[in-house]
């Protein structure tokens, strides 16, 4: 019996987050914005934590941001990820934080405050994720 390729665990896609996942499939990184007070939030949620409004819309993110924090995972190696696996917490220019992978960077060269840009990557059938790269 041959080795079976590993798939990523699929994120939960429900009524509250469907716009985010569909946006990624459509090539857009969408950020939820309260229709009443303008607070931007991520991850998506049904109610504004600031004013408790249920009214919301989305804004398209530029994907540009700054590394707020990061970690580099070396072990245990879990398929389908490549190692070392850098995970960053990014302050997007639109005012929310997003956690994702940082690709194409030497772990010794990663620094808090570094500018990054998101790339939308099809990681498997019908699953597109934002991953970051160091901004030029």
N, C-alpha and C positions, 0 to 999 in steps of 0.2 A: 504494500500500500504506500503510495507516494505522499510526500509532505503536502499538506493543505495550506494554502496561503491564508494569512490572518487578516481579518477585516477589523476596522475600527469599531468600537462600540458606538452605535448610532445615538446621537443626542435625542432628547425628547422633543418632539414637534407637536405642539398642541395649539389651541385657539389663541392663546396669549403670545406664542412665539412664532407662529406660522409665517408671519410677515418677514421676520428676520431670516429664516431659513430659505424662503422663496426668494427674497432679495439677493441672497448669496448665489442661488442658482441662476438668477437673472443678471449676475455680475455687479451687484450693488451691495455695499455694506451700509445697512440701514440702522439708524439710531432712533429709538422711540423718544418722542417729545410730548410733554403734557400740553393739551390744547387750552388749558385754563391758565396755568402759571408759567409755562415755557420750560420747566425743568426737563433736562434730558436725562435718560436713564438707560442703564444696561446692567444686568440682563432685563429683557422685556418683562413687564408685569402689568396686571390689569388696572391697577389703581396707582395714582401718583402718591408717593410717600410724603410729599410736601403739603399738598392741598386736598388730597383724597378725591380728586376728580377722576372720573372714568373716561373722560374725553382725551384722546391722544391722536397723534399723527406721527409721521416719520420724517427724518431729514437724512440725506445721503452723506455719509462720511467721506472725507478725502482719503481716509486710510492713513493719514500722517499723524505721528505722535512721538512721545518721548518715553523711554524706558523708565518706569517708576521703580521696578524691582525685577529680579530675575533669579533663576536657579538653573543649574546644569545637572541633569541626571546622567549618571554613568552606569549605574547598576541598580537593580537587575534589568537586563535588556529584554524588553517586551515587544514582540512583533505587533504591529507593522512599523514601529518607529526606528529611526536610525540614531546611532549613538556616537558621541555624546549628544544628548537631546536638551537643547536650551529652551526653557519656558520663560516667557516674559510677561510682565504685567505692564501694560502700556496705557499712559494717559493720552487718549486721542485728542486732537486739537478741538474737537467738538464738545469736550468737557466730560466724557465718560471714560471709565477704565475697561480694558478688555484683556483677557488672558489668552495667550496662544503660543505657538512655537515661533522661535526665531531660527531662520534657516540661513545657511551660507556664511556664518560668522564663526571664527575661531573663538572658543569659550574664553580664552585668555584676553581677547580683545573687546569683550562685552563690558559696557559700563553704564551705571545709572546715569540718566540724563542724556543718553545718546538718542539721536533722532532715528526713527524707523518709519517704514512705510509698509502697509498691508498689501499683500498679493492674494487674490482669491484663487484657490487651488482646488481642482476636482480631485479628491483623495480616493474616491471610489464611486461606483454607480450611484447617481442621484444624491451625492453628498459633497458639497462645496464648503470649504472652510477658509477663514482668513488666517494667513500665516504672515509673519513679519520678516523683513530684511532690513539691514542697516541702510539708511537713506544715503544716496550719493552726495 
